[in-house]
Amino acid sequence: MNWRVTLRYTGLAVILVYCLAPFYWMAASAFRRPSDQFSLSPFPSPLSITNFTAVFGNDVGFGRALVNSIVVAGIATVLTLIIGLSAAYALARLHFRFKNAVAAIIIATSMFPGISLVVPLLKLFTDINWINTYQSMIVPSMSFALPLAVWNLNAFFRQMPGELEEAAMIDGCTRLQAFRKIIIPLAAPGVFTTAIITFITAWNEFIIALSMVNDKSMQTATVAISRFTGAYGFDQPFGTQMAAGVIVTVPLVILVLVFQRRIIAGLTAGGVK
């Protein structure tokens, strides 16, 4: 075998092991018995689901946290798509003054680190009584996801021929009807990709959810894991934290694996005319 091919596959194997090793260790630790939680064996023996059953104990509240994460990530994704589609289409198709400046400002907002916004957002949400509410987590998640959504969808709309809307309007459609009935269905790969990326971003968000919520019944799964104190008294909750991490991570992995072709198609669709 050519040494270049060998080197290429060796490099890919090293990268794969480097990326997957933490996830494997998390899963292996989750399936250990509580008494074996500090074992360094690469394989859990014997296998145990005690940590998983403990995570969903009545006094832990992790099930409620999962529901909160689904609500926050789902609503943030839907609202981001609605606003992002409109903004991206306007930037791609309409002609107005300062359009380039507006696009630059939208992209520039994504450069602000989330931690720099915590204090002003905390002050604002305290004044309007938004602390311990869904909207205090949904609105900041949208602000982080919208620039990326607008950028992706704008690139996708720009590579679509303008004759599509013109033909639809000649047949009697308004511009809004042409956008809804013609453009959005054709933009499905880009919309789907943006939805997946937005959902994953909102699902994994931690800093805002940790800062804006101190009520246990309103915290998301990521915050619940960080505050997990164990289910066996005053023990070190290493195994149960790993089990909770597996529960939070596996749905996202399955989602990406199932829809990987559509995600790749959406990311590359706007790159070539």
N, C-alpha and C positions, 0 to 999 in steps of 0.2 A: 504494500500500500504506500502511496506517495506520502512523504514525510509532512507535506503541507496539509494533506487531509487528516493525518494522524494528529497533527498539532491543533487543527481546527476542532476536531471532535474532543480532544483532551481539554481544550479551553472551554468548550460548551459544557462538558461534564463537570469541570471545576465550578463554573458559574451556577449550574443547576444544583450541585450539592450545597454551595454557599447560600443560595436563596432558599432551598427547601429544608436545610438542616434545622433551623429554628422551629419551623412548623412541625417537623417530625418529632422533635424533642417535646414540644408542647403536647402533641397527641399521645406520645408514649407516657409522659408524666400524668396525663389525665386518666389513663387506664391503669395506673398503679393503685395498689391499696394505700389507704392513708398511712399505714405503718411503714410503707416503702417509699414515701414521697421523696426522700433525699437519696434514693439509690442512684448510682451512676451506670447501671446496666442499660445497654442500648435497647433492650427489649423488656417490656413489662411482663413479669412472671411471678405469680399468676395474673391473668387479666381480671380486672375488676371494674365495675360500673358504679361503685360506691360514690365516687366524686360527682358523677353526673346526677345521681338521685339526690345527693346532698344539695347541689346547686338549686334544685327546684323545691327545696324544703319550704314549708309555709312561712317560716320566720326570715327567709332570705330575701324574698321579693324579686328574684331574678326574672321570673316570668312576666311580671308587670313591667320591668325594665325593658324586656324585649319588645313588648307591645308598644311602649313609648318610643323606642327606636324606629319601629316600623311606621308609626304615625308621623314622627318628625321627618324621617327620610322620604316617606311617600308623599306627604303634602309639599315638602320642599322641592321634590322632583317635578311634581305636576305644575306648581306655580312657576318654577324656573323655566320649564318648557313653554308655558303659555307666554310669559314675558319675553323669553329669549327668542322664540320664533318670530314674534312681532318686531322686536328690535333688529334682529339679524336681517329680516326681509326688508325692513325700511332702509337699512344701511346698504344692502345689496342692490335694491331696485329704484329707490326714490332719489331724487336730486334736490338737495337743499343746502343752504349755506352752512359752513362749518361742519360738514359731514365727516371729513377726515379728523377734525379736532374731537368730535364726539367719539369716533371710533378709538382714537388714541387715549381719551380719558377712560373709556370702558376698560381697555386693556391695562392702563396704568393702575386702576383700582385693584387688580389682582396681585400687584406687587407688594401691597401692604401686608405684613405678617399679622396673623390672627391675634397674637398676644398683644400687639400694640392697640387693638381695638377693644380689649376687654374692659378697661377702666371707663372710657367714655360710654360704652354700651351699658355697663352696669349702672352708671349714674343715670342715663336716660331711662332705662327700663325700671329703675327704682322710682323715678319721678312719675312714670305713667302706670305704675302698679302692674308691671309685666313679669316681675320676678316669680319663679315657680309656675310658669305657664308654657304651653307649647310654642306660642308665637315668639317667646324670647330665645328659643333655639332655632325655630324655622327661619325667621327673617335673617339672622346672621349667616345661616347656612346658604340661603339664597344669594346673599351678597358675595359669598366666596365662589359659588358655582356659576353665577350669571356671566361673568366675563368670559370664562371658558366656553360656556354654551353659546354665547353670541359669536365668539370667534369661530367656533367649529361650524355653526349653522350659516354664518355669513359666507364663509369659504364655499360651502356647499351650494348656497343659492346663487352665488356669483358665476359658477360654472354651468348653470342652467340657462339655455337660450331664452332671451326675452320674448321670442315669438310665441312661446307657450301661452303666456298671459294675453298677448295680442290676439291670438286665434280664439281664445276663450271669450274675450270681450267682444269680438266681432260676432260671435254666436249668441250674444245677449247677456253674458255674465258681467257682473261688476268686478272691479279689481279684487274686492274682498272675497267674492265667490270664486274667482279664478285662483286666488291664493288657497282657499279652503278646499276646493274640489280638485284642483290640478297640481298645484305646487307641493302641498303637504304630502299627498300620497307618493309623489315621486321622490320626495326628500325623506322617505321613511327610514332608509339606512342611517342617514345622519342624525335624524331625530332619535332613533333607537339607541345609537351609540352615545349621544348626549345624555339620554335618560339613564343609561347604565352608569356612566361616569358620575353623573350628579348624585344618583342614589348611593353609590359607594362612598363618595365624598361626605355626604350627609350622614351616612351610617357610621363612618369612622370618626366623625367630629368629636372632639373631646374637650378642648379648652373652654369653648363657649358654654357647653352643657354643664361642665363642672362649675363655672363661675355663676351662671344664671339660675341654677337650681340647687336648693338645699333641702327640699322636701323629698324624702325617700320614695314616695309614691309617684313622683314626676321624673326621676332621674332616668337617663338612658342606659343601655347595656354597657357602654364603654365606661361610664362613670360608676355604675354598679360594681364592675369588676375591680376598679381602682379602690373602692371603699369596702370591698368584700372582707369580712373579718372571720370567715370560716363558719363551719357548721358543727364543730365538735368542741365547743367551749372556747377557751383561750389558746387555741392551737395556731400554728403557722398555716394559713390557708393556701399553701402552694398548690396542692393537688386540685382543690376545688376551683382555684383561679385558672389553672390550665384547662380544666373541663369547661369552664365558662368561656374561655378564649376559643376553644374548639367549636363550641356552639355558635359563637358569633361569627367565626371565620368561615366555617364550612358552607353556609348558604351563599356567601359571596363567591367562593371558589367554584361551586357548582354553577352559579349564574354565569360566570365568565366562561367556563368550559363549555356549557351548553350553547351559548350565543357568541362564541369567539369569532366565527366566520362573519357574522353580521357586524360585530364590533370592528373588525379589521376592515371590512368593506366600507363602513361608515367613516372610519378615520382616513381612508385613502380616496374616498369618492370625490372629494373636492380638490384633490391635488392635481388632476389632469383634466384638461378640457377635451 
